[in-house]
Structure formats: structure tokens, C-alpha cells
Amino acid sequence: MNDSYTVLARKYRSQDFDSLIGQDVLVKTLTTAVSTGRIAHAYIFTGIRGTGKTSTARILAKALNCMSSDGPTAKPCGVCENCRAIAAGQHIDVLEIDAASHTGVDNMREILDAVQYRPTNGRYKVYIIDEVHMLSQSAFNALLKTLEEPPAHVIFILATTEIRKVPVTILSRCQRFDLVRVPVDTLKKHFAWIAENEKIELTDGANELLARAADGSVRDGLSLLDQAIAQTGGHVDETSVLNMLKRADRGVVMDVMETVLSGDTAAALDKVDNIYNNGADLSMLLTDMMEWTHWATRMHPSIRMGDIATAPYTADQRTKIREIDSRITLNTLSRIWQVMVASVPEMAATGNPKQCFDMLIVRMMHIAEMPSVADILKKQPTTPATTITPPVSNPVAPKTVTISSATELASELQSAKEMLLYSYYTNNIEVSDFSDGKITYFDRGTDTDFAQKLSKWLNTKTGHAWTLIREEKSENVQTVSEQKREELESDPLIADAMSLFEGAEIIGSTK
């Protein structure tokens, strides 16, 4: 068993802060904290898979318990008993817990029962809970109090790839560190160093493909490198990696995009057929085409970003992209990008990806040939402006009325549907004198704006000015409503009707 092969991801796992690649901010913060003694009681590391969350947790556990110094050290020796035991996952005071298999509250209680006991061999008892987002709500609740105020000798280190699933009550009790995707150039240097140590031939083109396929994950990249070495026997070149990834060469992708943008549908479909028959993954081809469109857009002359140093293309390929950009518009690139984005879920859902991809090519070419809105407007025939003169008509003067009594005023207000004025006027106003242009009245109500509103309406309705004089003392004149009520009550038919019902009263009239 001692001669069994160890995969590269485990063999070259980071053992100290210096070997932790691509996480400079994290390394600087933790080393400073350990060196100055400002060690938090709980940490949470988050990021995509393979960026070093668990490795960082182990390194921090080593830094806290290394026996090479009298206290925690930012540079653990890696050779003392504690360091070796932690690296092997066998230290009695460093407990690595897989939250996916310890999701329940009972599991958490068993773990927390031992928190009160002091460490056996180290300075600190360290609990590393991996994929902590997998814990149940009850387990999180059981962890809360201990996580907030653990004993001085206990450190919690939580790791997760899905930070959004961790309750905010847990996050607020931890120092949070976001591990970033490792840059392509950093991965390439790391892979080249490993290839040199392993006595493996790794071409620069193959290294570039592996680093980009890793998508920022060190572990994913090393697993791909391991697979490439196993397939080639130690000589890893660009062709072998392309075959392994079922990916088309970037030159092929550029050729496809140039054909699509040229408008030759038959030639484009023929190229796709050849790529498919050679075993390429069409989903990967679509991803590469989207990458090409993205960089072609950024390098387009209308954006004026010029050449992009980080673009994953050779100098000749960049020159070719600029040449293609000179023949197409930014609108064309934007439209084909939208078509490709919409095709991603279609490719995943369809039962026949090849048919879906063929239709994608046809749609892209149709969209690419469409003129822009500006071009359509330019091609519209221009016609001389026509001036339309509206017919001249004699203005019609507004029709005016003559109002000669308080009762007529009430009728006109009701006909004009001025119901607020009508209601207030008929119920509150005692008119003692009414002539054309002048009203003398007593107001039982409280509307101080009544005279202004009624005067304005009368001016418009009759075509001349009105004067409203308010008296300070009532002369006991009936309002219009009271006059109408009296008239109704004097009607013999109504009087007979009211006599039939005890307590009956008149509340209104439709007249």
C-alpha cells in the first residue's frame, strides 16, 4: 500500500501559507493575525471548489498548534508531531467534521459535548466543519451559543461553497474570508512547476488549455493534468488535451465564427459537422464561441479598448479578430451573443444537441445579416415635408343664461352637475335679495370660500360679474331646500300619503 499512487491534487496540497496559491489577501490577513496574537474564535471560508478552503483550515490549525515555537506561529514547521498529525488528519485535538454526513442536531450535540474539555496534545482544540451549509436548521441552532462564546482553547473553522445557505446568525459570529478564483497565469505557473517536479513534458498550449478549463480551481486543474498524464504517458501537448476535453482548437472556433459572419450557411454547417464527427463537445464549442464573441466585442474599434493583453489568443489570432471586427458592427456582435446565450438552456434540455446547434448556426447567420435600425432608417425614401393648414372656423362664443331668482340658481347648479355647490347652497344659504348681478344672503354653514366659488361660476355661466353680499345676521329666510319641503308638504296627495304612516317624513324630491 505504501507504493500506491497519490493523485497530484493530494500530493501537492498546500501545507503552509507560503504554498497557498492565488489567495494573497487571505494569507496576509491570517499570518498577521497569528503573528500579533489577534486570533478569532471562529472563521468561515467560502469560495468555489478547489480554491483551498479545507487546506487553509488545516494550515491555520498547524499554525495554532505547531510545537516549533512557544506560541502560535505564522510559519508552522510541518515536521513536528502536531504538524504531521494534522496534515494526515489524525490529530486528536483537530476534528474535521463532514457536515453532509453529520446534519442532525444529535450529531452536533455529540460534537459540542467535548468542547469543554481542554486539548490533549495541542494548544487549541480546532473544529473544522466542512460544507457547513449542509447542517439542518436544528443543528445550526445547537451550534449558535457555543460558536458565539466558546472556551478560550477552542477555535471553530467553517468551510462552505454555498455561503447563501448559511444563516446570518452563524455568519455574524465568524470572521468571513472569500477565497477567490485562482488566475489563469498563476495556475499555469503552478502546473508548470508540478510538471517539472514530476518529470512530465507539458507544452505551453496544453498548459493554457488546462488552466482555463480549471475555471479558477486548483484541484480541478490538477485532476485534469493527472488525467492528461495518464492518457499520454507523460508527454502532454495541446492536441491530447483538446481530445481529452472534447474541445475544438481556438483556431477552429475562429474559423467557424468567421464563416458565420460571412453569411455562408452551407459552409458553416459543414464545418460544424466536421467538428462534431471528430468528437468535439458541442456545449464546449458553444462556450468557446461565446468567449470569442466576448473578446471580439471588447476589441471592436467602436469601443476603442484596443488589444486586450489577457485575451486567450495568440498575436496572429488577435490580428485576425481585429480584421473581422473591421467588417462587422457592434450591433451584430451583440445580437449573436444574445442568440447564443438563449441557446445554452436549449442545448441542455434538448434530446439532440446536434440538431439544436445546427439551428443555432442558422439563427446566428440570419441575425448577423439583419441591418441595424440606423441602416433601415437611412434607406427610407425621403419625401418633402407637407404643411397642413387647419381650416379656419369662426369661434363659437360660450352660451350664457339668465338667472333671475334663488330657485333658478339652484336649478342651474343642479343641471350643471355642480353638486357640491348645489348641496351647500340649497341647505345653508338664506337669500334675502336676488337680482341680476347681485345676491344678498346669510350663510348658516362654515365654508368661507363659498362666495368666491359661486361668484366665479356665475361669472362664467351668465357672462357678467356678480356681487355677493354676506349678512352677519339671519333674517329667518327659508333656504331653497326648506321652500321645496314646504311646497311638498302642502300638496294634498303627499299629505294623504304621510298620514298613512306614523312618523313619516320627506327626505328628498326628484323634482
Secondary structure per residue as TSV (DSSP state, phi and psi in degrees):
chain	resnum	aa	ss	phi	psi
A	1	M	-	360.0	-26.3
A	2	N	T	-67.2	-21.5
A	3	D	T	-92.9	5.7
A	4	S	-	-68.2	149.4
A	5	Y	-	-75.9	137.1
A	6	T	-	-105.9	124.9
A	7	V	-	-63.5	155.7
A	8	L	H	-61.2	-36.2
A	9	A	H	-62.5	-31.7
A	10	R	H	-87.8	-37.7
A	11	K	H	-65.2	-38.8
A	12	Y	T	-106.8	30.3
A	13	R	-	-68.6	139.5
A	14	S	-	-61.4	133.0
A	15	Q	-	-112.7	-9.7
A	16	D	S	-152.2	173.6
A	17	F	G	-64.5	-30.5
A	18	D	G	-67.5	-31.3
A	19	S	G	-92.1	1.5
A	20	L	-	-82.7	107.0
A	21	I	T	-91.2	146.8
A	22	G	T	77.4	6.2
A	23	Q	-	-127.7	55.4
A	24	D	H	-61.7	-42.7
A	25	V	H	-65.0	-43.8
A	26	L	H	-60.8	-46.2
A	27	V	H	-62.5	-45.2
A	28	K	H	-63.4	-42.1
A	29	T	H	-65.5	-46.6
A	30	L	H	-69.5	-41.1
A	31	T	H	-65.1	-38.7
A	32	T	H	-65.8	-41.5
A	33	A	H	-62.4	-43.3
A	34	V	H	-68.4	-41.8
A	35	S	H	-65.5	-34.4
A	36	T	H	-94.5	-1.2
A	37	G	T	77.9	11.7
A	38	R	-	-92.3	70.5
A	39	I	-	-96.7	121.3
A	40	A	-	-74.9	160.5
A	41	H	S	-85.4	-12.9
A	42	A	E	-152.4	135.6
A	43	Y	E	-127.0	152.5
A	44	I	E	-134.8	125.7
A	45	F	E	-107.9	131.6
A	46	T	E	-135.3	153.0
A	47	G	-	159.3	175.0
A	48	I	S	-68.5	167.8
A	49	R	T	-62.2	145.9
A	50	G	T	77.4	18.1
A	51	T	S	-100.0	-5.2
A	52	G	S	111.5	25.2
A	53	K	H	-66.8	-53.6
A	54	T	H	-68.4	-37.1
A	55	S	H	-62.2	-42.1
A	56	T	H	-62.6	-40.2
A	57	A	H	-61.3	-42.9
A	58	R	H	-66.8	-41.3
A	59	I	H	-62.8	-41.6
A	60	L	H	-64.2	-38.7
A	61	A	H	-63.0	-39.4
A	62	K	H	-62.9	-45.9
A	63	A	H	-59.1	-33.8
A	64	L	H	-79.2	-27.0
A	65	N	H	-118.2	4.2
A	66	C	-	-61.3	135.6
A	67	M	T	-90.1	3.1
A	68	S	T	-76.2	-10.1
A	69	S	S	-138.8	170.8
A	70	D	S	-76.4	-14.1
A	71	G	S	-147.8	-174.6
A	72	P	-	-55.6	144.0
A	73	T	-	-134.4	142.2
A	74	A	S	-76.7	-8.5
A	75	K	S	-126.4	76.8
A	76	P	-	-61.2	145.0
A	77	C	-	-71.7	-33.9
A	78	G	S	82.6	-4.6
A	79	V	-	-119.0	-13.5
A	80	C	S	-72.7	170.2
A	81	E	H	-58.9	-43.9
A	82	N	H	-65.1	-45.1
A	83	C	H	-61.5	-43.6
A	84	R	H	-67.7	-39.2
A	85	A	H	-67.1	-39.6
A	86	I	H	-66.8	-42.5
A	87	A	H	-61.1	-34.5
A	88	A	T	-86.1	-4.5
A	89	G	T	72.7	29.2
A	90	Q	-	-122.5	10.1
A	91	H	-	-76.1	134.9
A	92	I	T	-69.4	-24.1
A	93	D	T	-99.6	-3.4
A	94	V	E	-115.2	104.1
A	95	L	E	-101.1	117.2
A	96	E	E	-96.5	118.3
A	97	I	E	-115.5	127.9
A	98	D	E	-90.1	107.8
A	99	A	T	-65.0	-22.8
A	100	A	T	-66.6	-29.0
A	101	S	T	-106.5	3.0
A	102	H	-	-132.0	57.6
A	103	T	-	-82.6	-23.0
A	104	G	S	-82.1	164.9
A	105	V	H	-68.8	-32.4
A	106	D	H	-65.6	-39.4
A	107	N	H	-61.0	-42.6
A	108	M	H	-67.1	-38.6
A	109	R	H	-64.5	-39.3
A	110	E	H	-61.6	-39.5
A	111	I	H	-68.8	-44.0
A	112	L	H	-74.7	-18.5
A	113	D	H	-61.8	-29.6
A	114	A	T	-89.2	-0.9
A	115	V	T	-62.8	-36.5
A	116	Q	T	-68.4	-21.4
A	117	Y	S	-80.2	139.4
A	118	R	-	-71.6	156.4
A	119	P	-	-63.2	152.0
A	120	T	S	-86.8	-50.7
A	121	N	S	-113.6	-20.7
A	122	G	S	-110.3	-178.6
A	123	R	S	-80.4	-35.1
A	124	Y	S	-126.1	147.6
A	125	K	E	-95.8	117.9
A	126	V	E	-111.1	126.2
A	127	Y	E	-106.7	113.7
A	128	I	E	-103.7	110.5
A	129	I	E	-107.2	106.8
A	130	D	E	-87.3	146.6
A	131	E	T	49.7	52.7
A	132	V	G	-62.9	-23.0
A	133	H	G	-64.8	-12.2
A	134	M	G	-80.4	-10.4
A	135	L	S	-65.2	149.6
A	136	S	-	-74.9	165.9
A	137	Q	H	-61.7	-37.1
A	138	S	H	-66.5	-38.6
A	139	A	H	-66.1	-40.5
A	140	F	H	-60.5	-43.3
A	141	N	H	-63.2	-37.9
A	142	A	H	-67.1	-29.1
A	143	L	H	-80.7	-23.5
A	144	L	H	-53.6	-56.7
A	145	K	H	-64.3	-44.3
A	146	T	H	-65.2	-37.1
A	147	L	H	-67.4	-31.7
A	148	E	H	-76.5	-40.7
A	149	E	S	-134.7	67.8
A	150	P	-	-76.1	163.2
A	151	P	-	-58.6	157.2
A	152	A	T	-61.6	-23.0
A	153	H	T	-93.6	7.5
A	154	V	E	-114.8	133.5
A	155	I	E	-124.9	130.2
A	156	F	E	-103.2	134.0
A	157	I	E	-128.1	113.7
A	158	L	E	-104.7	145.2
A	159	A	E	-134.3	139.8
A	160	T	E	-156.1	149.5
A	161	T	S	-97.5	-9.4
A	162	E	-	-129.8	79.5
A	163	I	G	-64.7	-26.0
A	164	R	G	-67.8	-20.9
A	165	K	G	-87.2	-4.2
A	166	V	S	-88.8	127.7
A	167	P	-	-58.5	145.4
A	168	V	H	-63.9	-26.2
A	169	T	H	-65.0	-30.6
A	170	I	H	-76.1	-45.9
A	171	L	H	-59.9	-37.1
A	172	S	T	-68.9	-14.5
A	173	R	T	-99.1	1.6
A	174	C	S	-124.4	155.3
A	175	Q	E	-85.1	123.0
A	176	R	E	-98.0	136.6
A	177	F	E	-130.0	126.6
A	178	D	E	-99.6	113.7
A	179	L	-	-81.7	126.1
A	180	V	-	-87.7	163.1
A	181	R	-	-64.3	137.7
A	182	V	-	-76.8	128.3
A	183	P	-	-60.7	154.4
A	184	V	H	-59.6	-45.0
A	185	D	H	-61.9	-38.5
A	186	T	H	-65.8	-41.8
A	187	L	H	-63.7	-40.4
A	188	K	H	-61.7	-43.1
A	189	K	H	-63.6	-40.4
A	190	H	H	-65.5	-44.9
A	191	F	H	-65.9	-38.8
A	192	A	H	-64.4	-39.1
A	193	W	H	-65.3	-41.2
A	194	I	H	-66.5	-42.2
A	195	A	H	-61.4	-37.5
A	196	E	H	-66.3	-41.9
A	197	N	H	-66.5	-34.2
A	198	E	T	-87.6	1.2
A	199	K	T	58.6	45.5
A	200	I	-	-112.7	139.3
A	201	E	E	-85.5	115.5
A	202	L	E	-126.4	110.8
A	203	T	-	-71.8	159.6
A	204	D	H	-65.6	-36.9
A	205	G	H	-64.9	-42.8
A	206	A	H	-65.8	-40.1
A	207	N	H	-62.0	-40.8
A	208	E	H	-61.8	-44.5
A	209	L	H	-63.4	-43.8
A	210	L	H	-64.3	-42.4
A	211	A	H	-65.8	-37.8
A	212	R	H	-75.0	-35.9
A	213	A	H	-67.4	-25.6
A	214	A	T	-67.3	-23.6
A	215	D	T	54.9	43.5
A	216	G	T	86.5	-0.4
A	217	S	-	-104.2	121.6
A	218	V	H	-65.5	-44.2
A	219	R	H	-64.4	-42.0
A	220	D	H	-61.7	-41.8
A	221	G	H	-65.0	-41.7
A	222	L	H	-68.1	-33.8
A	223	S	H	-65.8	-40.0
A	224	L	H	-66.1	-40.7
A	225	L	H	-62.6	-42.0
A	226	D	H	-58.0	-44.7
A	227	Q	H	-65.8	-40.6
A	228	A	H	-64.7	-40.0
A	229	I	H	-63.9	-41.7
A	230	A	H	-64.5	-33.9
A	231	Q	H	-77.4	-34.2
A	232	T	H	-101.1	-12.7
A	233	G	T	78.3	12.4
A	234	G	S	121.2	-7.4
A	235	H	E	-115.3	96.3
A	236	V	E	-98.3	111.3
A	237	D	-	-117.7	178.5
A	238	E	H	-63.9	-40.5
A	239	T	H	-63.1	-43.7
A	240	S	H	-65.3	-37.5
A	241	V	H	-69.6	-39.8
A	242	L	H	-61.4	-42.4
A	243	N	H	-65.0	-38.3
A	244	M	H	-67.5	-41.4
A	245	L	H	-82.9	-5.6
A	246	K	T	54.5	45.2
A	247	R	-	-120.0	142.0
A	248	A	-	-80.8	148.3
A	249	D	-	-63.6	148.5
A	250	R	H	-61.9	-29.6
A	251	G	H	-65.0	-37.2
A	252	V	H	-66.9	-42.8
A	253	V	H	-60.2	-42.9
A	254	M	H	-64.7	-36.8
A	255	D	H	-64.9	-41.7
A	256	V	H	-63.1	-45.7
A	257	M	H	-65.6	-37.4
A	258	E	H	-64.8	-39.2
A	259	T	H	-67.4	-41.6
A	260	V	H	-60.3	-45.0
A	261	L	H	-74.9	-14.2
A	262	S	H	-81.8	-19.6
A	263	G	T	94.6	6.8
A	264	D	-	-91.4	93.2
A	265	T	H	-64.1	-45.6
A	266	A	H	-60.8	-43.4
A	267	A	H	-65.4	-39.6
A	268	A	H	-64.9	-44.7
A	269	L	H	-65.4	-35.3
A	270	D	H	-65.2	-39.8
A	271	K	H	-64.8	-41.7
A	272	V	H	-62.7	-39.7
A	273	D	H	-59.5	-45.1
A	274	N	H	-63.1	-43.1
A	275	I	H	-64.0	-42.2
A	276	Y	H	-65.9	-42.2
A	277	N	H	-66.8	-24.8
A	278	N	T	-82.7	2.4
A	279	G	T	95.7	10.4
A	280	A	-	-71.3	147.7
A	281	D	-	-82.2	118.9
A	282	L	H	-67.0	-29.1
A	283	S	H	-65.5	-40.1
A	284	M	H	-67.6	-36.7
A	285	L	H	-63.5	-41.8
A	286	L	H	-62.6	-40.8
A	287	T	H	-61.3	-42.5
A	288	D	H	-66.9	-36.7
A	289	M	H	-67.2	-37.5
A	290	M	H	-66.3	-39.1
A	291	E	H	-62.0	-43.2
A	292	W	H	-61.4	-44.6
A	293	T	H	-63.4	-38.5
A	294	H	H	-61.6	-48.6
A	295	W	H	-71.8	-35.0
A	296	A	H	-62.9	-35.2
A	297	T	H	-67.2	-45.0
A	298	R	H	-65.8	-28.8
A	299	M	T	-92.9	1.8
A	300	H	-	-65.7	141.5
A	301	P	T	-58.7	-31.3
A	302	S	T	-68.4	-24.2
A	303	I	T	-85.1	-27.6
A	304	R	T	63.7	36.0
A	305	M	-	-88.9	-11.4
A	306	G	-	69.2	-153.3
A	307	D	-	-75.8	139.2
A	308	I	-	-104.8	117.7
A	309	A	T	-64.8	-30.1
A	310	T	T	-89.6	1.3
A	311	A	-	-64.3	135.0
A	312	P	S	-81.0	51.2
A	313	Y	S	-135.6	155.0
A	314	T	-	-74.6	171.1
A	315	A	H	-61.3	-40.8
A	316	D	H	-64.7	-39.9
A	317	Q	H	-67.7	-36.9
A	318	R	H	-65.8	-38.5
A	319	T	H	-62.1	-39.9
A	320	K	H	-65.2	-39.7
A	321	I	H	-62.9	-43.0
A	322	R	H	-64.3	-34.9
A	323	E	H	-66.1	-42.6
A	324	I	H	-66.0	-40.5
A	325	D	H	-59.6	-30.6
A	326	S	T	-70.4	-17.2
A	327	R	T	-102.0	-9.1
A	328	I	S	-125.6	163.9
A	329	T	-	-99.6	164.3
A	330	L	H	-65.7	-32.2
A	331	N	H	-62.2	-38.8
A	332	T	H	-62.9	-46.3
A	333	L	H	-62.1	-40.8
A	334	S	H	-64.2	-40.2
A	335	R	H	-68.6	-43.8
A	336	I	H	-70.0	-28.6
A	337	W	H	-63.0	-44.5
A	338	Q	H	-62.6	-38.8
A	339	V	H	-65.4	-42.1
A	340	M	H	-67.4	-41.5
A	341	V	H	-60.8	-42.2
A	342	A	H	-66.6	-23.2
A	343	S	H	-84.4	-14.1
A	344	V	H	-59.5	-52.5
A	345	P	H	-66.4	-29.9
A	346	E	H	-63.2	-42.9
A	347	M	H	-62.0	-37.6
A	348	A	H	-73.6	-30.1
A	349	A	H	-92.8	-26.4
A	350	T	-	-71.9	152.5
A	351	G	S	-81.9	-16.8
A	352	N	-	-132.2	91.0
A	353	P	H	-59.6	-30.9
A	354	K	H	-65.9	-43.4
A	355	Q	H	-63.2	-41.5
A	356	C	H	-62.8	-39.7
A	357	F	H	-68.6	-39.9
A	358	D	H	-59.9	-44.2
A	359	M	H	-66.7	-31.7
A	360	L	H	-61.8	-43.9
A	361	I	H	-60.8	-43.9
A	362	V	H	-62.8	-43.9
A	363	R	H	-63.8	-42.0
A	364	M	H	-60.5	-42.6
A	365	M	H	-69.9	-35.4
A	366	H	H	-65.5	-44.1
A	367	I	H	-65.4	-40.5
A	368	A	H	-64.1	-32.0
A	369	E	H	-80.9	-15.7
A	370	M	S	-67.4	134.2
A	371	P	-	-72.5	157.0
A	372	S	-	-76.0	166.9
A	373	V	H	-60.5	-38.8
A	374	A	H	-63.3	-39.9
A	375	D	H	-66.6	-38.6
A	376	I	H	-62.9	-42.6
A	377	L	H	-65.7	-35.3
A	378	K	H	-66.4	-31.8
A	379	K	H	-83.5	-8.7
A	380	Q	S	-67.5	132.5
A	381	P	-	-65.4	138.8
A	382	T	-	-91.4	138.4
A	383	T	-	-122.7	145.8
A	384	P	-	-61.5	145.2
A	385	A	-	-67.2	137.9
A	386	T	-	-110.0	129.0
A	387	T	-	-96.2	124.1
A	388	I	-	-103.6	118.8
A	389	T	-	-98.7	119.4
A	390	P	-	-67.6	145.6
A	391	P	-	-63.4	142.2
A	392	V	-	-83.3	127.8
A	393	S	-	-128.8	149.0
A	394	N	-	-73.7	128.2
A	395	P	-	-63.9	137.9
A	396	V	-	-93.7	122.0
A	397	A	-	-70.4	140.5
A	398	P	-	-61.3	140.7
A	399	K	-	-73.8	130.5
A	400	T	-	-108.3	159.1
A	401	V	-	-125.3	162.4
A	402	T	-	-109.6	126.8
A	403	I	-	-117.7	118.5
A	404	S	-	-118.3	1.3
A	405	S	S	-151.1	164.7
A	406	A	H	-64.0	-35.5
A	407	T	H	-69.5	-40.2
A	408	E	H	-63.0	-37.8
A	409	L	H	-61.4	-42.5
A	410	A	H	-62.8	-41.0
A	411	S	H	-64.3	-42.1
A	412	E	H	-66.5	-38.8
A	413	L	H	-63.3	-40.8
A	414	Q	H	-68.1	-40.8
A	415	S	H	-64.4	-35.6
A	416	A	T	-81.0	0.3
A	417	K	T	59.7	31.9
A	418	E	-	-87.9	71.2
A	419	M	H	-69.9	-32.3
A	420	L	H	-67.6	-46.2
A	421	L	H	-63.5	-43.2
A	422	Y	H	-60.4	-46.7
A	423	S	H	-64.4	-44.0
A	424	Y	H	-67.3	-43.0
A	425	Y	H	-64.4	-47.5
A	426	T	H	-73.0	-23.7
A	427	N	H	-101.1	-20.2
A	428	N	H	-122.2	-16.8
A	429	I	E	-99.6	123.5
A	430	E	E	-100.3	106.9
A	431	V	E	-88.2	115.8
A	432	S	E	-95.1	-23.4
A	433	D	E	-150.5	130.8
A	434	F	E	-137.2	117.2
A	435	S	E	-137.9	165.8
A	436	D	T	-63.3	108.1
A	437	G	T	101.9	-3.0
A	438	K	E	-149.5	134.1
A	439	I	E	-133.8	128.1
A	440	T	E	-109.5	129.5
A	441	Y	E	-150.5	163.6
A	442	F	E	-119.7	134.7
A	443	D	E	-106.0	117.1
A	444	R	-	-79.4	-18.8
A	445	G	S	-89.1	-163.3
A	446	T	-	-124.5	8.5
A	447	D	-	-79.3	102.4
A	448	T	T	-72.6	-15.9
A	449	D	T	-96.1	4.7
A	450	F	H	-59.5	-49.1
A	451	A	H	-59.4	-41.9
A	452	Q	H	-65.3	-43.4
A	453	K	H	-67.8	-43.3
A	454	L	H	-68.2	-40.2
A	455	S	H	-61.7	-42.7
A	456	K	H	-63.8	-41.7
A	457	W	H	-67.2	-41.4
A	458	L	H	-64.0	-39.6
A	459	N	H	-59.7	-42.4
A	460	T	H	-72.0	-40.5
A	461	K	H	-73.1	-40.3
A	462	T	H	-98.2	-16.0
A	463	G	S	86.3	6.8
A	464	H	S	-146.7	168.4
A	465	A	-	-77.3	149.5
A	466	W	-	-123.6	146.9
A	467	T	E	-114.6	126.3
A	468	L	E	-113.4	122.2
A	469	I	E	-112.0	121.3
A	470	R	E	-97.5	127.4
A	471	E	-	-88.7	147.6
A	472	E	S	-81.7	-21.0
A	473	K	S	-128.3	137.8
A	474	S	-	-73.4	143.0
A	475	E	-	-105.2	17.6
A	476	N	-	58.3	40.4
A	477	V	-	-87.7	139.8
A	478	Q	-	-69.9	145.6
A	479	T	-	-76.9	169.5
A	480	V	H	-61.2	-39.5
A	481	S	H	-64.0	-41.2
A	482	E	H	-66.8	-37.6
A	483	Q	H	-62.7	-43.7
A	484	K	H	-65.1	-40.7
A	485	R	H	-61.9	-42.1
A	486	E	H	-64.6	-40.2
A	487	E	H	-62.2	-42.0
A	488	L	H	-65.5	-43.3
A	489	E	H	-65.9	-26.8
A	490	S	T	-81.3	-8.9
A	491	D	S	-72.4	124.8
A	492	P	H	-58.2	-39.0
A	493	L	H	-64.6	-42.9
A	494	I	H	-68.8	-37.9
A	495	A	H	-62.1	-41.0
A	496	D	H	-64.3	-40.1
A	497	A	H	-64.7	-40.2
A	498	M	H	-70.3	-28.7
A	499	S	H	-70.1	-19.5
A	500	L	T	-75.8	-20.7
A	501	F	S	-124.4	118.7
A	502	E	T	-68.6	133.2
A	503	G	T	79.2	7.5
A	504	A	-	-69.3	149.0
A	505	E	-	-145.3	157.4
A	506	I	-	-89.0	125.0
A	507	I	-	-110.5	-8.7
A	508	G	-	178.0	171.4
A	509	S	-	-143.1	144.3
A	510	T	-	-89.1	-2.8
A	511	K	-	-83.9	360.0
